[in-house]
């Protein structure tokens, strides 16, 4: 089903390692200076736009920030990376001015200190950055990699992490030898597979919702952060295990393109966000690329209404039909489970699109 891949490929991956808490004060100071530089280029870009009617480029902003590293006690690569990141996000969100980064108060921005390739060096179990050795829990063996660009980032509990890009060579397997699967994401069941299996929906947030509400009423901020972190960790662990298992089992994965962001603005928002559909699809995509598995998001329009046997659109329709979990096709008499039928239609559409692409080649 897929053209044979080369035996080895190079990929750029981002590794995340937690830093020791003893460096927290120094990193917080670095983050405050980084916020100052961000706010400066934010204001400068706005002034240039009003005065000249154009957006300042990354190289132009860099001229205005030359020498700022000495005044702010930041690495020069960090100052350059902040300007580049600002221009990138301004283009991404199509705004003339981005939000200010706040260094204090209730709405304080989480710490962030970017750096460019060559700024961070690995030395005897520590990383050297801007004249300081930083201890960390090295779970990846960073001495085996050439460290590239990345950032230091803070989470909601004040813990700091090193996020660094590395180049990694991976052996590839031919996905033509593996079976194909279609995946329909849902809320009653997290996912239905085209082979008839269903993945149970977890309740990561709802299981701890009562405890979070109790902590909020008692105004126990540290406990609130810890509970939210636990929800996030449980969700991430479950999604990683499931995505890894699917990539190992199948050679081609097709998944429905359900619009999670749109559903998150409805009455189902809490359940949709708790499921983590977008994170799951992202995990599947990069793990499939890493393992040589074909991955594609497929248009799932009318997949629940269309009979996967004869192609007739005889399934339950509209809001009233959402509660119907099983139905019989009036055209061919096939009996369907609603979600499994949708997964089979997603698989068929994915295969058809893949075959069309191969014929075009």
Secondary structure, 3 states (H helix, E strand, C coil): CCCCCCCEEEEEEEEEEEECHHHHHHHHHHHHHHHHHHHHHHHHHHHHHHHHCCCCCHHHHHHHHCCHHHHHCCCHHHHHHHHHHHHHHHHHHCCCCCCCCCCCCCCCCCCEEEECCCCCEEECCEEEECCEEEEECCCCCHHHCCCCCEEEEECCCCCEEEEEEEEEEEECCCHHHCEEEEEEECCCEEEEECCCCEEECCCCCHHHHHHHHHHHHCCCHHHHHHHHHHHHHHHHHHHHHHHHHHHHHEEEEEEECCCHHHHCCCCCHHHHHHHCHHHHHHHHHHHHHHHCCEEEEECCCCCCCECCCCCCECCCCCHHHHHCCEEECCCCCCEEEHHHHHHHHHHHHHHHHHHHHHHHC
